[in-house]
Amino acid sequence: MLVSWLNMKLRDQYDSLDRLCDDLDLDREAILATVASNDYYYDKTNNQMKQK
C-alpha cells in the first residue's frame, strides 16, 4: 500500500522523491529502507518505486 501511495504522489504531484520528502517532512532513508525490505527500490529515471 505504501508503494502504491508513493507512486501515485510521484506520478501526480512530485517530480522526485526528494521533493516529496521535503514537502511532506518524510525521512527519505526510512522510506527507502521500508520499500527495500519489501523488494522495491526507487527508480530515479522513471520517478517511481519498482519491484526488484
C-alpha positions as CSV (number, residue, x, y, z in Angstrom):
1,M,0.0,0.0,0.0
2,L,2.9,2.4,0.8
3,V,4.4,1.8,-2.7
4,S,1.1,2.5,-4.4
5,W,0.7,5.7,-2.4
6,L,4.2,6.8,-3.1
7,N,3.9,6.1,-6.8
8,M,0.6,8.0,-7.0
9,K,2.2,11.0,-5.3
10,L,5.3,10.8,-7.5
11,R,3.2,10.5,-10.7
12,D,0.7,13.2,-9.9
13,Q,2.4,15.7,-7.7
14,Y,6.1,15.4,-7.3
15,D,9.0,15.3,-9.8
16,S,11.3,13.5,-7.3
17,L,11.4,11.5,-4.1
18,D,13.5,14.3,-2.5
19,R,10.8,16.9,-3.2
20,L,8.0,14.6,-1.9
21,C,10.0,14.0,1.3
22,D,10.9,17.7,1.8
23,D,7.3,18.8,1.2
24,L,5.7,16.2,3.5
25,D,8.5,16.2,6.0
26,L,9.3,12.5,5.5
27,D,12.5,10.6,6.2
28,R,13.8,9.6,2.7
29,E,16.2,6.9,4.1
30,A,13.4,5.4,6.2
31,I,11.2,5.2,3.1
32,L,13.9,3.6,1.0
33,A,14.6,1.1,3.8
34,T,11.0,0.2,4.1
35,V,10.4,-0.3,0.4
36,A,13.7,-2.2,0.1
37,S,12.6,-4.7,2.8
38,N,9.6,-5.4,0.5
39,D,11.9,-5.9,-2.6
40,Y,11.2,-2.4,-4.1
41,Y,13.6,0.4,-5.0
42,Y,13.3,3.9,-6.2
43,D,14.0,4.3,-9.9
44,K,15.1,7.9,-10.3
45,T,14.9,7.9,-14.1
46,N,11.2,7.0,-14.1
47,N,10.5,8.7,-10.7
48,Q,8.7,5.6,-9.3
49,M,9.1,2.7,-6.9
50,K,9.8,-0.6,-8.8
51,Q,9.9,-4.2,-7.8
52,K,13.4,-5.8,-7.8
